[in-house]
């Protein structure tokens, strides 16, 4: 069941989303060669504490870290550890926060130093597919219009959309209805309604769309080890149009 948020609840989610936006803004410049992914996790945890917020991911279904850090062929749910970031890598940061009983969730993929042009294009297209999907998060559209917009934007550029993981509703729980695939035909599913809050998150690869989960039980990598990018925002559907709750104002 899709839970519609009241204006008061959206206001609370706006505060949680602002913390997430500031966290990403804090972390992105720190993604540098020689840093371990665990060091990014420690920095994120300290930042969230300074904001009076809880890390959304730590302990969620047993996840052992504060944020997800996924490098190159890792698509999502990378567990921060001893892996050292190298020049030429692309690093996906997926971050979440809980504040006042409500969640915010966002992600971005960061190039490290001089990155090959095709990887930069992957990042640009993934980000563009998210922005196109956000534009359609209005009461004039249905849920699958978002999905279709991502797929069309991505595949037109010769990349592939991951199908095993989807976006989701968000609010008092980290994951709520509805699931939001990043592929499919338009004009299907529920009509988008003011009060819906959606975590829209394209996951895009340079090769095939198939993924597999490593032995740690979390880290999802592309089956062909092609590189992947991931962007995400928490978006409220309003009468006036989409409001991105996890974007710096």
Secondary structure by P-SEA (a helix, b strand, c coil): cbbbbcaaaaaaaaaaaaaaaaaaaaccccccccccaaaaaaaaaaaaaaacccccccccccccccbbbbccccccccccccccccccbbbbbbbbbbcccbbbbbbbbbbcccccaaaaaaaaaaaaaaaaaaaacccccccaaaaaaaaaaaaaacccccccbbbbbbcccccccbbbbcccccccccccccccccbbbbbbbccccbbbbcccccbbbbcccccbbbbbbbccccccccccccccc
